[in-house]
Amino acid sequence: MTSSSSLRTSHFSDLPPEIIERVLLLLDDDTLVAAESVCLAWRDALSGQSAFYRQKCLTLRAQYPALTPPFRRGGLDLPEGLPAHKFRSLYFGARRLLRHGLTPDDSADLPTVRVLDCLSSQNPVAWEEWRRRYNYRGVYDMVYDHASATLACSVFDCIQVWDSDSCRCVAVVGPESLDKGGSCFHFSDGILASGTISGKIRLLDPLTSEVLYWYQPLQPAHCICDLKIVGDTLLTVDCYGNACVRKLHRHGGGAASLSQEEHLSLPLDEDCPDDVRHDYRKREFERLLDFTEDFAVTTTRQHLMIFSLDKAKAGSEVYLNSRRSVLCCKADGRDIFWGEQNGAVCRYTLHDFSPGLQWVRDTWDKCRKVMTRFTDNVTSLDVSPDFVVIGDVNGEIHICHRHTFGHTGQPDYVLETGHCYGAFVWCVQIDAGRIFSGDSDGKLVVHDFWKSSSGSEKGQPDEKKAKQAGDV
């Protein structure tokens, strides 16, 4: 019989390292951090072996595909691998994004800010010519292509293409490729679509400026005010409010083409007031367009017209009216968001289409609303499943949680860094961990919530901004 003194008590640390690692993989994040301080064996198992946190990162990416871009930027898929502490930083950075997203709080660091000058490579002569002819200056439009992590930015008479991972301008599409600057553009899956004042549409390779397809209308056409690509559908709206849909065909070798246009009816029948019919149908270049798989929305001045893209419901429209001029709009899911001249951002949820025109009276009272600080005009917005990001005319970016949008009437957080006070934030785009914004000073600003930095945010104090706003 073995004596008790000869028995050896088993201890967790006596297990083989690979067994310890498999057990620790089951721990939650707070317990993981605490476990690293228990003993050297546990610390080595957690932070001394790169395979441990690499596996945690791979598991997290599989659960949340939206985190793929920041993981790629962090080097998760590099063949040479990363040091153990880098994988650890990647993992906890991703967990922070999932917890806090784009809204810092007391326990989360503030985003890092990178300011890029889009005017450094531009021709000063072209700047002056543009200023004389147009109101828009600097970076006045932007599209983020999630598939390629690429930004396309309108800067005066050209479009700059930026690699968002390296924050480097990789190509410039000049005015000669855009029919003397074009009138609008959109960018999706490696194809740049540009509308022109003569009603033409060009499909281009954004990296080489090669024209892949040139759509020439059979009859004289009006200026294309806005266009957008969603999947294999391209939608346009002209200066008289006529909306057309075309199928985008992608061929081998990067080639592309468009099918014949199909007009979407906007009857604006006798139920529509005469002043609305007149305002919507008259020549107006400041028209906006956005659409989902189910519906499209176009705007002019204080009017929004929503129409079904389902052929079975053709001729079904919903009319909304705003209190002030609509300066930007976004359609996502069943929601329509728009920003107004008085600092309001409205959200209207579309339920279903009825035959004919559906007139939504007192639209303002039937919307959820958020007001910018000091009621600064809203010049841009973007929407994700979790957040609504808003740019205004005083260099501020407002962030709202989408599921609580409008509950308090105020944004959840305001970013004051990157843009100068008084700069118009013409455009904003968001991905899983970053906010991209362009302004009238020609600055492209990147707020990166993955690479967070400690310390207070540098910006003008609220009381100073309030005083300046009161003096205007």
Order of alpha helices (4+ residues) and beta strands (2+ residues): alpha-alpha-alpha-alpha-alpha-alpha-beta-alpha-beta-beta-beta-beta-beta-beta-beta-beta-beta-beta-beta-beta-beta-alpha-beta-beta-beta-beta-beta-beta-beta-beta-beta-beta-beta-beta-beta-beta-beta-beta-alpha
